[in-house]
Amino acid sequence: MSAIKMSEEINSNRRRFLSNAAMTLAAAELATSRSAAAKSRANAQSFAPVKQIDAGLLNIGYAEAGPADGPAVLLLHGWPYDIHSFIDVAPLLASHGYRVIIPYLRGYGSTRFLSTETFRNGQQSAVALDSLALMDALNIRKAIIAGFDWGGRSADIMAVLWPERCKALVSVSGYLIPAQNANKAPLPPKAELQWWYQYYFATERGRQGYEKYRRDFAKLIWQIASPKWDFDDATFDRSAASFDNPDHVAIVIHNYRWRLGLADGEPKYDKFEQQLAQAPAIDLPTITLEGDANGAPHSDPSAYANKFSGKYEHRTIKGGIGHNLPQEAPQAFAQAIIDVDRF
């Protein structure tokens, strides 16, 4: 009887082991399958081969969608993001007949400086001027300009400096043109804390840290700026590849140091910066957008409403939408462009 009982216990233990092993294997296969599916989705959701064109100081890499003779829309990404922030926006606009142009900003993706001697300048007017140069190179006389983060700032600057080239404006987080002198004034501690990376970049340690850990740094910013966006590794990796640009670190570091007056710009842009320092109003049809879960520093919409003197509307996009609004809420972003075109 003892031998029979021992045999039954052994068989029972064997069955439990095999069952647990099978469950573990199934879970591993499911995880692998989900990971592969995520990568497949990210790979499937990619732009057609990126085009290149000489424009101003750069050879600019850009994606294009929609009919070549359609009304032009220029979509501008921010930091630390890239053209894939608009991966779902572009086909929506193309289906409505728009010609959609999405450039890599200087220091991102396949965009390169034409000369090794050119100063790697990240100041706001220089970055915005790249977009105007791209429009000239593509023979686009006028376009709807839309963007977020750095791209929203460039869109606002274009609306101020070259309004004759802008049909309308869509800007996430509203009026984003800072005055360099105003940036020197201290903020309350809680507000200063939100800009921790700006002060990190002001140090040589910060520059070296960003050079070494740029992908880890970018992923952290994504998580902080969009706390409710459940992006997968494949989605992040697709955009993170653009940070391997040889000029990326130099442009990012100079941008944030320049804002604080810790790095000089170039005299040829002084006239633009002097005009922008006056914080002029934007007299174009405009829709501003804000996500209800934006974890990045941003102003309340009431603080900038008076900066838009043309036909204007603000929309807060709900549902846990963070800083990367075009990628998190592509339909709302595309609809804003379609609607502002009808203003």
C-alpha positions in Angstrom: 0.0 0.0 0.0 2.9 2.3 0.8 4.5 1.7 -2.6 1.2 2.4 -4.3 0.6 5.6 -2.4 4.2 6.8 -3.2 3.6 6.0 -6.9 0.4 8.0 -6.9 2.2 11.0 -5.2 5.0 10.8 -7.8 2.5 10.8 -10.7 0.6 13.6 -9.1 3.7 15.7 -8.7 4.8 14.9 -12.2 1.4 16.1 -13.6 1.6 19.3 -11.6 5.1 19.9 -12.9 4.1 19.3 -16.5 1.1 21.4 -16.1 3.1 24.3 -14.6 5.7 23.9 -17.2 3.1 24.0 -20.0 1.5 27.2 -18.5 4.9 28.8 -18.2 5.8 27.9 -21.8 2.4 29.2 -23.0 2.8 32.5 -21.1 6.3 32.9 -22.6 5.0 32.1 -26.1 2.1 34.6 -25.6 4.5 37.3 -24.4 6.8 36.6 -27.4 3.8 36.7 -29.7 2.6 40.0 -28.2 6.0 41.5 -28.5 6.3 40.3 -32.1 2.8 41.7 -32.8 3.7 45.0 -31.3 6.9 45.2 -33.4 4.9 44.1 -36.5 2.4 46.9 -35.9 5.1 49.5 -35.4 6.9 48.3 -38.5 3.7 48.2 -40.5 2.9 51.8 -39.4 5.8 53.5 -41.0 6.1 56.1 -43.7 7.0 55.4 -47.2 10.7 56.0 -47.9 11.7 59.3 -46.5 12.6 61.9 -49.1 15.5 64.3 -49.0 15.9 67.8 -50.3 18.4 70.7 -49.9 16.8 73.5 -48.1 18.6 76.5 -46.6 21.5 75.2 -44.4 20.2 71.6 -44.4 19.5 68.5 -46.5 16.1 67.8 -44.9 14.6 64.4 -44.6 10.8 64.5 -44.8 7.8 62.2 -45.1 5.0 63.1 -47.5 1.4 61.9 -47.9 -1.6 62.8 -50.0 -2.0 64.3 -53.4 0.9 66.5 -54.7 -1.6 69.2 -55.8 -3.6 69.2 -52.5 -3.5 72.1 -50.0 -0.3 71.9 -48.1 -0.1 71.0 -44.4 3.3 71.2 -42.6 3.5 69.1 -39.4 6.3 69.8 -37.0 7.5 67.4 -34.2 9.1 68.2 -30.9 11.7 66.9 -28.5 12.3 64.1 -27.9 10.0 62.8 -30.6 10.2 62.6 -34.4 8.0 62.4 -37.5 6.3 59.3 -36.3 4.3 61.4 -33.9 2.1 62.0 -37.0 2.1 58.4 -38.3 -1.7 58.2 -37.8 -2.5 61.9 -38.5 -1.0 61.9 -42.0 -3.3 59.3 -43.6 -6.3 61.0 -42.0 -5.4 64.3 -43.7 -4.4 62.6 -46.9 -7.8 61.0 -47.2 -9.3 64.5 -47.1 -7.1 65.6 -50.0 -4.3 67.4 -48.2 -0.7 67.3 -49.2 1.1 66.5 -45.9 4.7 67.3 -45.3 6.5 66.1 -42.1 10.2 67.0 -41.8 12.8 65.8 -39.4 13.9 68.9 -37.5 17.6 69.8 -37.5 19.4 67.2 -35.4 16.9 64.4 -36.0 16.6 61.4 -38.4 18.1 61.9 -41.9 18.3 65.7 -41.8 21.9 66.8 -42.1 23.8 70.1 -42.3 25.2 70.7 -45.8 28.5 72.0 -44.3 30.6 70.7 -41.4 31.5 74.3 -40.7 27.9 75.4 -39.9 27.3 76.2 -36.3 25.0 73.6 -34.7 22.5 76.2 -33.6 19.3 75.3 -31.7 17.9 78.7 -31.1 14.2 79.1 -31.8 14.3 81.4 -34.9 17.0 79.3 -36.6 14.9 76.1 -36.1 11.8 77.9 -37.4 13.6 79.2 -40.4 14.3 75.7 -41.5 10.6 75.1 -42.1 10.4 78.2 -44.3 13.4 77.1 -46.3 11.7 73.7 -46.8 8.6 75.3 -48.1 10.7 77.4 -50.5 12.6 74.2 -51.7 9.3 72.4 -52.3 7.7 75.5 -54.0 4.9 75.6 -51.4 3.7 79.2 -51.2 1.3 78.8 -48.3 0.5 76.0 -45.8 -1.4 75.2 -42.7 1.3 74.9 -40.0 0.7 72.6 -37.1 3.0 71.2 -34.4 3.7 70.5 -30.7 6.6 71.1 -28.4 9.5 72.5 -30.4 7.3 72.1 -33.5 4.5 74.1 -31.9 7.0 76.8 -31.1 8.3 76.9 -34.7 4.7 77.0 -36.0 3.9 80.0 -33.7 7.1 81.7 -34.9 6.3 81.2 -38.5 2.8 82.7 -37.9 4.5 85.8 -36.3 7.4 86.3 -38.7 6.0 85.0 -42.0 2.2 85.2 -41.7 1.9 85.5 -45.5 3.2 81.9 -45.8 0.7 80.5 -43.2 -2.9 79.8 -44.1 -3.8 78.8 -40.5 -2.3 77.5 -37.3 -2.8 74.5 -35.0 -0.6 74.7 -31.9 -0.5 72.3 -29.0 -0.1 74.1 -25.7 -0.8 77.4 -27.3 1.6 80.4 -27.5 5.1 79.0 -27.1 7.4 81.9 -28.0 9.6 82.6 -25.0 11.6 85.8 -24.6 15.2 85.1 -23.6 15.3 87.8 -21.0 12.1 86.6 -19.4 13.6 83.1 -19.1 16.2 84.5 -16.8 13.7 85.4 -14.2 13.3 82.7 -11.4 10.1 80.7 -11.1 8.5 79.3 -7.9 10.2 76.1 -6.9 7.4 73.8 -8.0 7.5 75.3 -11.5 11.3 75.2 -11.6 11.2 71.5 -10.8 9.3 70.7 -14.0 12.3 72.1 -15.9 14.9 69.8 -14.3 16.3 68.6 -17.6 16.9 72.2 -18.7 19.3 72.7 -15.8 20.9 69.3 -16.2 21.7 70.3 -19.8 23.3 73.5 -18.6 26.1 71.4 -17.2 28.9 69.5 -18.9 27.8 66.5 -16.9 24.4 66.9 -18.4 25.7 67.1 -22.0 27.8 63.9 -21.4 24.9 62.2 -19.8 22.5 63.0 -22.7 25.2 61.8 -25.2 25.6 58.5 -23.4 22.0 57.9 -22.3 19.9 59.7 -24.9 17.5 56.8 -25.4 16.9 56.2 -21.7 16.5 60.0 -21.3 14.0 60.2 -24.1 11.9 57.3 -22.8 11.8 58.9 -19.3 10.6 62.2 -20.8 7.9 60.3 -22.8 6.7 58.7 -19.5 6.7 61.9 -17.5 5.1 64.0 -20.3 2.5 61.4 -21.1 1.8 59.5 -17.9 -1.3 57.7 -19.2 0.1 56.8 -22.6 0.8 53.1 -22.7 3.3 53.0 -25.6 5.2 49.8 -26.3 8.9 49.4 -26.9 8.5 49.0 -30.6 6.7 52.4 -30.8 9.5 54.1 -28.8 12.3 52.4 -30.7 10.9 53.5 -34.0 11.2 57.2 -33.0 14.4 56.7 -30.9 16.3 55.8 -34.0 16.1 59.5 -35.1 18.1 60.5 -32.0 21.2 58.8 -33.5 21.6 61.8 -35.8 25.2 63.0 -35.3 24.0 66.6 -34.6 21.2 65.6 -32.2 23.0 66.2 -28.9 24.6 69.5 -30.0 21.3 70.9 -31.2 19.4 69.8 -28.1 22.0 71.1 -25.6 22.4 74.4 -27.5 18.6 74.9 -27.6 18.1 74.7 -23.8 21.3 76.6 -23.0 20.3 79.4 -25.4 16.9 79.7 -23.7 18.6 80.4 -20.4 21.1 82.8 -21.9 23.9 80.4 -21.2 24.9 80.0 -24.9 25.0 82.6 -27.7 23.0 82.5 -30.8 24.1 83.9 -34.1 23.9 87.6 -35.0 22.2 86.9 -38.3 19.1 85.9 -36.3 19.1 88.9 -33.9 16.4 90.8 -35.9 14.1 87.8 -35.6 14.7 87.4 -31.9 14.1 91.1 -31.2 10.8 90.8 -32.9 9.8 87.7 -31.1 10.9 89.2 -27.7 7.9 91.6 -28.0 5.6 88.6 -27.8 3.5 89.8 -30.7 -0.1 88.5 -31.2 -0.8 86.0 -33.9 -3.4 87.2 -36.4 -4.2 84.0 -38.2 -7.1 81.5 -37.9 -5.9 79.3 -35.0 -6.9 76.3 -32.9 -4.9 75.5 -29.8 -5.0 72.1 -28.2 -4.1 70.7 -24.9 -4.3 67.2 -23.5 -6.0 66.6 -20.2 -3.0 64.6 -18.9 -0.1 66.6 -20.2 2.8 66.1 -17.7 5.2 68.5 -19.4 5.4 72.2 -18.4 2.6 74.1 -20.0 0.5 77.2 -19.4 -3.2 77.3 -18.7 -5.1 78.1 -21.9 -6.5 81.3 -20.3 -2.9 82.6 -20.0 -2.4 82.8 -23.8 -5.8 83.2 -25.3 -5.2 87.0 -25.8 -2.2 86.1 -28.0 -4.4 85.1 -30.8 -6.2 88.0 -32.4 -7.6 86.2 -35.4 -10.5 83.7 -35.3 -9.6 81.5 -32.4 -10.7 78.4 -30.6 -9.2 76.3 -27.8 -9.9 72.6 -27.4 -8.9 70.4 -24.4 -8.7 66.8 -25.5 -9.8 64.4 -22.8 -9.2 60.7 -22.2 -5.7 60.8 -20.5 -4.0 62.6 -23.4 -0.5 63.7 -22.7 2.2 65.9 -24.3 2.6 64.0 -27.6 -1.0 64.8 -28.5 -0.8 64.0 -32.3 0.3 60.5 -31.6 -2.0 60.0 -28.6 -5.1 61.6 -30.1 -4.5 61.6 -33.9 -8.2 62.0 -34.9 -8.6 65.1 -32.7 -5.3 66.6 -34.0 -6.3 65.9 -37.7 -9.8 67.3 -37.1 -8.4 70.5 -35.7 -6.4 71.0 -38.9 -9.5 70.3 -41.1 -11.6 72.6 -39.0 -9.2 75.5 -38.9 -8.9 75.3 -42.6 -12.7 76.2 -42.7 -12.4 79.2 -40.4 
